[in-house]
């Protein structure tokens, strides 16, 4: 029970395929009490149903693009949990039309939306929730290799993930003196609701499976267990890191000829 008595907030659960749900299962298994969020009534039913399998969960609405929602979320977490030990940010979004064609054709509004929701929201949450981590804590976010290298059809989302990873480093520096660690997981492609907007996802999954050193696709549970490590005291000396959970795919420079 690595997280017995710990309190956490997880954003980004949409359905049972969500990476955030894999993380929720892992930390709940180790004793954490959770607050989870849903974005809009359309997803509320899914989150309510899944949360029934957690230990006395708190279910809260939140649209990370709205400051008033973030303020209300922080207040609700303080009231319901009394404080916070960890935060999981698993939120990303880009307009579907920005993920087709060439990056050079990215619209100003498409760029703004991707950065606001996928990157800035981490900083906005840290502003409001770090003060609840009075005894230190851990913040974990989710990235992808498209933030380091060009991945076809990832486009503006790759730029947003690059900004997210740099935000992790700056936040780690700012919050470290308060005993708060900030890290990211760069997961391999997984067939989630968010990933479904990326054109050619099936081909991407097949290529990953046949070219990653472990010759397998990334599993939701694998990401959940690494998140558990980053949240728990086992990683107490780790901050500002981006840990790849992708079967080693990120080390490859060229496939076998």
C-alpha positions in Angstrom: 0.0 0.0 0.0 2.4 2.6 -1.3 -0.1 5.4 -1.1 -2.1 4.6 2.0 -3.6 7.8 3.4 -2.6 9.8 0.3 -5.0 12.1 -1.5 -4.9 12.7 -5.2 -6.6 14.5 -8.1 -6.8 13.0 -11.6 -7.9 14.9 -14.6 -8.5 13.4 -18.0 -10.6 10.3 -17.5 -13.0 9.9 -20.5 -13.7 6.2 -20.6 -12.1 2.9 -19.7 -9.5 3.2 -22.4 -8.1 6.5 -21.0 -4.6 6.5 -19.7 -5.9 8.5 -16.8 -8.1 5.6 -15.9 -5.2 3.2 -15.9 -3.4 5.6 -13.5 -6.5 5.9 -11.3 -6.7 2.1 -11.0 -3.0 1.8 -10.1 -3.0 4.5 -7.4 -6.3 3.3 -6.0 -5.0 -0.2 -5.7 -2.2 1.2 -3.5 -4.6 2.9 -1.1 -5.0 6.5 -2.4 -8.2 8.4 -2.1 -9.1 10.2 -5.3 -10.9 13.1 -6.7 -11.6 12.8 -10.4 -13.0 15.2 -12.9 -15.2 15.1 -15.9 -15.4 17.6 -18.8 -19.0 18.3 -19.8 -22.2 16.3 -19.2 -21.4 14.1 -22.2 -18.6 12.4 -20.3 -20.1 12.6 -16.8 -21.9 9.3 -17.1 -18.7 7.4 -18.1 -16.7 8.9 -15.2 -19.5 8.2 -12.7 -19.6 4.6 -13.7 -15.9 4.0 -13.7 -15.4 5.9 -10.4 -17.7 3.4 -8.7 -14.7 1.0 -8.6 -12.6 3.5 -6.7 -12.2 4.0 -2.9 -14.8 6.7 -1.9 -14.1 8.9 -4.9 -15.0 12.6 -5.2 -16.3 13.4 -8.7 -16.0 17.0 -9.8 -16.7 19.0 -13.1 -13.8 20.9 -14.7 -13.1 22.5 -18.0 -9.4 23.4 -17.8 -9.9 26.2 -20.4 -12.0 28.2 -17.8 -10.4 29.9 -14.9 -13.6 29.9 -12.9 -13.7 26.1 -13.2 -10.1 25.8 -12.0 -10.8 28.0 -9.0 -13.9 26.0 -8.1 -12.0 22.8 -8.5 -9.3 23.9 -6.1 -11.9 25.0 -3.6 -13.8 21.7 -3.9 -10.7 19.6 -3.5 -9.7 21.5 -0.4 -13.2 21.0 1.1 -13.6 17.4 0.2 -10.1 16.0 0.7 -8.7 18.6 3.1 -5.5 18.8 1.1 -3.6 17.1 -1.7 -0.6 14.8 -2.1 -0.6 14.4 -5.9 -2.0 15.6 -9.1 -2.3 13.8 -12.4 -2.7 16.0 -15.5 -3.8 13.8 -18.4 -5.5 16.5 -20.5 -4.9 17.3 -24.2 -6.9 18.6 -27.1 -6.4 20.0 -30.6 -8.9 20.7 -33.3 -9.3 17.7 -35.6 -8.6 19.8 -38.7 -5.2 20.8 -37.3 -4.1 17.2 -37.2 -4.5 16.7 -41.0 -2.3 18.1 -43.7 0.8 20.1 -42.9 1.9 21.9 -39.7 2.7 25.0 -41.8 -1.0 25.5 -42.3 -1.8 25.6 -38.6 -4.4 28.4 -37.8 -3.8 30.9 -35.1 -6.9 29.7 -33.2 -5.9 26.1 -33.6 -2.5 26.8 -32.2 -4.0 28.8 -29.2 -6.4 26.0 -28.3 -3.8 23.2 -28.4 -1.4 25.2 -26.2 -4.1 26.4 -23.8 -5.6 23.0 -23.1 -2.7 20.7 -23.6 0.1 22.7 -22.1 -0.9 25.9 -20.2 -3.5 24.0 -18.2 -0.7 22.2 -16.3 0.7 25.5 -15.1 -2.8 26.9 -14.3 -3.6 23.8 -12.2 -0.2 24.0 -10.4 -0.9 27.6 -9.4 -4.1 26.6 -7.7 -3.3 23.2 -6.3 0.3 23.4 -5.2 -0.8 25.4 -2.1 -2.8 22.4 -1.1 0.3 20.2 -1.0 1.4 21.5 2.4 3.6 18.5 3.1 5.1 18.3 -0.4 3.7 16.2 -3.2 4.0 15.0 -6.8 2.6 16.3 -10.1 2.6 14.0 -13.1 1.6 14.9 -16.7 1.4 12.9 -19.9 3.4 13.6 -23.0 4.3 11.8 -26.3 7.3 11.4 -28.6 5.7 13.9 -31.0 6.9 16.6 -28.6 10.5 15.6 -29.4 10.4 14.5 -33.0 8.2 14.9 -36.0 5.4 12.4 -36.1 3.1 12.4 -39.1 -0.3 14.1 -38.4 0.6 15.0 -34.9 1.3 18.6 -36.0 0.3 21.3 -33.5 -0.1 18.8 -30.7 3.6 17.9 -31.0 4.4 21.6 -30.5 2.0 21.7 -27.5 3.7 18.6 -26.0 7.1 20.2 -26.4 5.8 23.2 -24.4 4.4 20.9 -21.8 7.7 19.1 -21.3 9.5 22.4 -20.9 6.8 23.5 -18.4 7.6 20.4 -16.4 11.2 21.5 -16.0 10.3 25.1 -15.0 7.6 24.0 -12.6 10.0 21.4 -11.1 12.4 24.3 -10.4 9.8 26.6 -8.9 8.0 24.0 -6.8 11.1 21.9 -5.7 11.8 24.1 -2.6 8.3 23.3 -1.4 8.9 19.6 -1.7 6.8 19.2 -4.8 8.1 17.1 -7.6 7.0 17.5 -11.2 7.5 14.9 -13.9 6.1 13.7 -17.2 5.5 10.3 -18.8 6.0 10.0 -22.5 3.8 7.1 -23.4 3.8 5.1 -26.6 0.6 5.4 -28.7 -2.5 3.9 -27.1 -5.9 3.7 -28.7 -7.7 6.3 -26.5 -10.5 8.7 -27.2 -8.0 11.6 -27.6 -5.7 9.6 -29.9 -8.6 8.7 -32.2 -8.3 12.2 -33.6 -4.9 11.4 -35.0 -5.1 10.3 -38.7 -3.6 6.9 -39.3 -3.6 5.8 -35.7 -3.9 2.1 -36.7 -0.8 2.3 -38.9 1.0 4.1 -36.1 0.2 1.3 -33.6 1.3 -1.4 -36.1 4.6 0.4 -36.8 5.3 0.9 -33.1 4.6 -2.8 -32.4 7.0 -4.1 -35.1 9.8 -1.6 -34.5 9.9 -0.9 -30.7 12.7 -2.9 -29.1 10.2 -4.8 -27.0 8.1 -5.6 -30.1 4.9 -4.7 -28.4 2.5 -1.8 -28.1 2.3 0.2 -24.9 -0.4 -0.9 -22.4 -2.5 1.3 -20.2 -1.4 -0.6 -17.1 2.3 0.0 -17.9 1.8 3.7 -17.8 -0.3 3.4 -14.7 2.5 1.6 -12.8 5.1 4.2 -13.8 2.8 7.0 -12.7 2.4 5.1 -9.4 6.2 5.1 -9.1 6.4 8.9 -9.8 3.7 9.6 -7.3 5.0 7.4 -4.5 8.0 7.9 -2.3 10.0 5.5 -4.4 10.8 8.4 -6.7 11.4 10.9 -4.0 14.7 12.0 -5.7 13.2 12.4 -9.2 11.9 15.7 -10.6 11.9 17.5 -13.9 12.1 14.2 -15.8 10.3 12.9 -18.9 10.2 9.1 -18.6 9.4 7.1 -21.7 7.0 4.2 -21.4 7.0 3.1 -25.0 8.8 -0.3 -25.2 12.0 1.6 -26.1 10.7 3.0 -29.3 12.2 6.4 -28.6 15.8 5.0 -28.8 15.4 3.9 -32.4 17.0 6.0 -35.2 16.1 3.8 -38.1 14.3 0.5 -38.6 16.1 -2.5 -39.8 16.9 -2.4 -43.5 
